[in-house]
């Protein structure tokens, strides 16, 4: 891992020392096993201490970590026989939303997710995961196809929000998001959504009107980004940390408020420290959820999903 967040600087220093010792050992032949072991123990202890008490703003930073696995990584790790399906059959293709047919475990599923990209070129190509109306209309098309053929829908949410450009608004961004939510609520097949990084505003919920909504331990899900909230309330993005506290955007807050159904544990230090382990855990959670939902009838799935969303905010301790 090459990128350290501000609050991870003590860890960065220790790991830098470990790297230096290993380099020195290779050049001189000095046995540094014991010293490296002590430093690795310190790193592990420090990681546990720091990540046990992350603030909402720190969790926001972890959710946006550049080395955190994106949807494309989950596709490669969890989905076999993937066949991408493109276009909304109305305007065009939107690469911020990727979808298609594949298998998770032994089950055939429709997989849809938002891809942010991992470098400059891919981020521009995928528009940083911010979909235009054609992206949401593609998602609608694929969800309807899954419903027609009796395939479960699995979505991966990772977006700062829907694209707010003039062209997107001219082509009906709000309507496309609302219709995606409607289609999601109307499905008669199992629907599972996983927030793997950042879940922002209607751009996220358009893919998360599911029977079971799960979040990774250090992901976030909110009606607006902390920076956007701060710019409205304080007229300055400098208050983003205060906004993150007020928004209750962490997985732990949302589970307590009964707005999500499950928190998926991440490796110590976040999913970016061990992407393979994080993605394997997500895969097991999805398979368990599918096994639980596949015993229910289409009408039961639809009614349970609708009842769940209608009840949100009404039954709080």
N, C-alpha and C positions, 0 to 999 in steps of 0.2 A: 504494500500500500504506500503510495507516494504523497497523497494529499491528506494533510492533517487539519482539522478544524481548530478554531482558536482555543477552545477549552481542552483540546487534546495535546497542547504543547508539552506538558510534562512527560506524556507518553512518547512523543516524538523525540525528545531528548534522550530518553532511556533506550529507545530502539536505535537511535543514531549511535549510541555508545556500543550497543551489541554489534551493529554492522561494522564499526571500526575495529572492534576486538577480533571479529571473524576475519577481516581483511588482514589484520596484523598477524594473526595465527597462520594464515596461508603463506605469508611472506617469510616468517621467522621460524615456523614450526613450534612455537610456544603453545603449551597446552592451556587453553583458556576455558575448558569445559565448565569448571566449577564457577568461575566468575560470570560466565554467560548464563548459567543456570540461575544464579542469584538475581541477575538483572531481569531475566525472563519472569521470575517469580514476582519481582517488583512491578513489572509491566502488568501482569495478570491481576495483581491486587489493586493497582491504580485504576485499571479498566473497570473493575467491579465497583470500586468506590465512586468513580465519576458517572458511570452509566446507571447506577442505582438511584441517582438523584438529579437526573437531567431536568432542566426547566423546559417549559413549552417552547421557548425560543431556541434552545439547544436541540430539542427534538426536531424542530423545523429545519435546522441546519443539517441534521443527520438524514432526514427524509429527502433532502435535496443534494446529498453528497454525490459528487461527480462519479465516484466509483461504485455507487449503489447499483445493484442489478436492475436493468430496465426490462420492459416487456419483451423485447427481442431476445434477451437472455433467457427469460422464462420459457419462451416458445421453444428454443433449442433444447433446454434442459428437461422440460416436462411434456412436450407435445410431440408425438410421433405421427408420421404420415400426414404432415400438415400440408394442406392445399389452400393457398391464399385466394381470396375472392375480392375483386376490386370494383370500385365504382358504385355510384348511388342510382344509376339509371335515370338521372334527372339532369345533372350538371357535369359531374366529372369525378375524378379520383382525389382523395385526400389522404396523404401518407401519414398524417398525425394519428389516424386510426387504422390499425391493421386487424384484419379478421379473416377467418376461414375455417375449414373443416379439419379435424384431426382427432387424435386419440390421447386421452389422459389415462394412463394405466390401460385397462382393457376396454374402456368406454369411449364410444364415438361421441364427440362433442362439437359444438360451435364455439370457437374461441375468438374473443374480440378484446383488443386492448389499445391503450394510448402509448405511443412511443415518443420519447423526448429526443433521442439521439445521444451519442456519446462523444462526438467531436464536432468541430465547427461545421464541416460539410454535412454530416448526418443530422445535426440539430437544425440547420437551415432546411434540409430536405423534409424533415418531419415537423417543421414549424414549432420546435420546442415542445411538442406534444399538445399544442393548442389547436383543436379541430375547428374547421369551418363547417357551415351547414351541411355540405356534401359528406363530411365525415360522419355526422350524426345520422344522416339519411342512409348512408351505407350501413351503419350499425342497425338501423331499423330494418333494412332489407334482410340482413343476415339473421336477425332475431326472428323475423317472420318466417324465413326459410327453415330455421331450426324448429320452430313451432309446427310447421307443416309436416316435417319429417320426424317429429318426436325426438329431437336431439336436445340434451341439456345445453344450456348457455352458460359459459364461464367467461367472465370479464375481468380484466386487469386494469385498475384505475391508477393513472399517474399523470396528472396534468395540473398546471397552475390555474387553468380555467379555459373556457372557450375563447377562440380568437375574437378580439373586439374590433377588428378592422371594418372600414366602411363597406367594402365589398361583401363581407360576411353578413353585416346587418342588412344590406340591400337584398341579399338572397334569403333572408328569413332565419337568422340565427336563433332567435328566441323560440320561434315556432318549431324549428328542427329539434331543439333541446326538449321542449315540452312534449313533442310527439314521441321522442325516444323514451321518455319516462313513461308515457302512456302505453307504448308497445311493451316495455319491460313489465309493467304491472299487469298487462293483459295476457301474458304468456301462460300456456297450459303445460309447460315443461319445467323441470327444475332449473332454477337460475341462481348462480353463485357469483358474487363479486368480491374481489380482493383488492384492497387499497395497498399497493406495494411501495408507494413513495408519497406523493403529494396528491391529495384529493381536493381540488379547488372548485367551489361554487357549482352552478348548474352544469358546467362542463364535465364535472365528475359524476354527479348524480344521474346524468343522462345514461350512464353505463352501470349504475349501481342500484337500480330499482329491483332488487333481487330477493329471493327467499332467504338467503343467508348472506349477510355482508360481513366480511372479515377484514381486519387490518393487521398489518405487520406492527410489531411492538413499537417501533420508532417512526411510524408513518404518521401523517396528519390528514385531517379531513375537516373542511370548514367552508362556510358560506362565502368567505373572502380571504385573501391572503393577509397576513399580518401587516405587510407594507401598505396594501390597499386600504385596510381598515384604519391604519394610523394616518394616512393621507386625508381621510375623510374626517376623523374625529379630532386630530391634532394639527391638521394641515402640514404634517411633516412625516416623512418616512422614518425619521430618527426614533420615533416612538413605537417601532415595530415590536420591540421586546414587550412593551406594556400591552400592545394589542394581542400578542400571542397568549399572554396570560388571561386576558379577558374573553377570548374567543372559545376557550375550552375545546381546542382542536386536537388534543392528543388522543391516542387510542384508548388510554385509561379513562380519560374524561368521558368520551363518547360511549364506552361500555357501561360506565356508571350511570349515564343518562339514558341507557337503553336505546341508543340510536344505532348501535352495531351489535352483532351477535357473538363475535369471537375475536380474541386477540391472539395472533400467531407469534410465538416467541422467536426472537432473532438470536444469532450467535452473539457471544459477549463482545461488546464493542461495535455492534451494528452489523447489518447484512453486508456492508462493504468489506468487512474484515474476512468473511468466509462466505462468499456468494453461493458456492455449491451447497453448503449446509443449509443456508437460508432458503434456497429454492427447493431443496428436497423436503424441508419442513412444510413449505407452502403446498407442495404436491400432495403430501400425505393428508393435509387438512382438507384440500379440495376433494380428494378421493373419499374421505370419511363423510364429508357433507353430501356428496353425490349418493353414496350408499344409503344415507339416511333419508334423502328426499325421493329417491326413485321408487319407493314403496307407496307413495301417495298418488292419488288420481290427479288428472289435469285440473278438474274443477277445484279440488282441495288445495292444490298448489297455488292456483290463482287467488282463491279466497284468503288463504293464509297470508299470502304476500300483501294483498290489499289491506287486510285487517291490521297487519303489522305496521304499515306506514300510516294508516289512519290513527292508530293508537299512540304514535310518537308524541311525546310531550304531555300526555294525559295521565300517565301512570308513573309518577316520580315519587321517590321516598321523601 
